[in-house]
Amino acid sequence: MQTLLLDRRTQDTIEGAVPDGEALAGLVRFYSIFADPTRIRILSALAISELCVTDLSRVLRINQTTVSHQLRFLKDMGMVGTERHGKVIFYSLASGLVNEVMLKGVEFLGY
């Protein structure tokens, strides 16, 4: 058996801080949202203004079916919310934290 070079307190701290189980699965799901270029573009647009599918499709130059599919995924993940105005559904970020995560990525990459 190999001897650990760190003390027991540090080892316990690390073991307590590294996610596992449900927390790990939640983090993986959360960050997987940012692994798709279309979702990043949709979230970026929604960080500026609430938009309907038609407007998102037009502004991002993506077909409405793709936009709708991605919005359904983002809504199921709790990333976007909806508000109905008559027959039209408008989408917006569910939390400003979503935009903060994206901005931290931009900051980290130096863009």
C-alpha positions as CSV (number, residue, x, y, z in Angstrom):
1,M,0.0,0.0,0.0
2,Q,1.3,3.4,-0.9
3,T,1.7,6.0,1.8
4,L,-0.2,9.3,1.4
5,L,1.9,12.4,1.4
6,L,-0.8,14.6,2.8
7,D,-2.0,14.8,6.4
8,R,-5.3,13.3,7.4
9,R,-7.0,16.7,7.9
10,T,-6.1,17.7,4.3
11,Q,-7.3,14.4,3.0
12,D,-10.6,14.7,4.9
13,T,-11.1,18.2,3.6
14,I,-10.5,17.1,0.0
15,E,-12.8,14.1,0.3
16,G,-15.5,16.3,1.8
17,A,-15.2,18.9,-1.0
18,V,-15.1,16.7,-4.1
19,P,-18.6,16.1,-5.3
20,D,-20.1,12.6,-5.7
21,G,-23.5,11.0,-6.0
22,E,-26.4,13.3,-6.7
23,A,-24.3,16.5,-6.4
24,L,-21.9,15.2,-9.0
25,A,-24.7,14.1,-11.4
26,G,-26.3,17.6,-11.0
27,L,-23.1,19.4,-11.8
28,V,-22.5,17.2,-14.9
29,R,-26.1,17.9,-16.1
30,F,-25.6,21.6,-15.4
31,Y,-22.3,22.0,-17.3
32,S,-23.5,19.8,-20.2
33,I,-25.9,22.6,-21.0
34,F,-22.9,24.7,-22.0
35,A,-21.5,22.0,-24.3
36,D,-23.8,22.8,-27.2
37,P,-23.2,25.8,-29.4
38,T,-26.9,26.4,-30.2
39,R,-27.8,26.4,-26.5
40,I,-25.0,28.9,-25.8
41,R,-26.3,31.2,-28.5
42,I,-29.9,31.0,-27.2
43,L,-28.8,31.7,-23.6
44,S,-26.7,34.6,-24.8
45,A,-29.6,36.1,-26.7
46,L,-31.9,35.6,-23.7
47,A,-29.4,37.3,-21.4
48,I,-30.2,40.5,-23.4
49,S,-34.0,40.2,-23.8
50,E,-36.9,37.9,-23.4
51,L,-37.8,36.4,-26.8
52,C,-40.2,34.2,-28.5
53,V,-39.2,31.2,-30.7
54,T,-39.9,33.2,-33.9
55,D,-37.6,36.0,-32.8
56,L,-34.9,33.7,-31.6
57,S,-35.0,31.8,-34.8
58,R,-34.8,35.0,-36.9
59,V,-32.0,36.7,-34.8
60,L,-29.9,33.5,-34.5
61,R,-30.6,32.3,-38.0
62,I,-31.6,28.8,-36.7
63,N,-34.7,27.0,-37.8
64,Q,-37.7,27.2,-35.4
65,T,-37.7,23.4,-34.8
66,T,-34.2,23.4,-33.5
67,V,-34.8,26.5,-31.4
68,S,-38.0,24.9,-29.9
69,H,-36.2,21.7,-29.2
70,Q,-33.3,23.4,-27.4
71,L,-35.7,25.7,-25.5
72,R,-37.6,22.6,-24.3
73,F,-34.3,21.1,-23.1
74,L,-33.3,24.4,-21.4
75,K,-36.7,24.7,-19.7
76,D,-36.6,21.1,-18.5
77,M,-33.2,21.8,-17.0
78,G,-34.5,24.9,-15.2
79,M,-32.4,27.3,-17.2
80,V,-35.2,29.3,-18.9
81,G,-38.6,30.4,-17.8
82,T,-41.7,31.2,-19.9
83,E,-44.3,33.9,-19.9
84,R,-47.4,33.8,-22.2
85,H,-48.6,36.9,-23.9
86,G,-51.8,36.0,-25.6
87,K,-50.9,33.1,-28.0
88,V,-47.1,33.8,-27.9
89,I,-44.7,32.3,-25.3
90,F,-41.7,34.4,-24.4
91,Y,-38.6,32.8,-23.0
92,S,-36.1,34.4,-20.5
93,L,-33.3,33.3,-18.3
94,A,-34.6,31.7,-15.2
95,S,-31.8,33.2,-13.2
96,G,-29.1,35.9,-13.6
97,L,-26.7,33.2,-12.4
98,V,-26.9,31.5,-15.8
99,N,-25.5,34.7,-17.5
100,E,-22.8,35.0,-14.7
101,V,-21.6,31.5,-15.5
102,M,-21.3,32.3,-19.2
103,L,-19.6,35.6,-18.5
104,K,-17.1,33.8,-16.2
105,G,-16.3,31.5,-19.1
106,V,-15.7,34.5,-21.4
107,E,-13.5,36.1,-18.7
108,F,-11.5,32.9,-18.2
109,L,-10.9,32.6,-22.0
110,G,-10.0,36.2,-22.3
111,Y,-12.6,37.2,-24.9
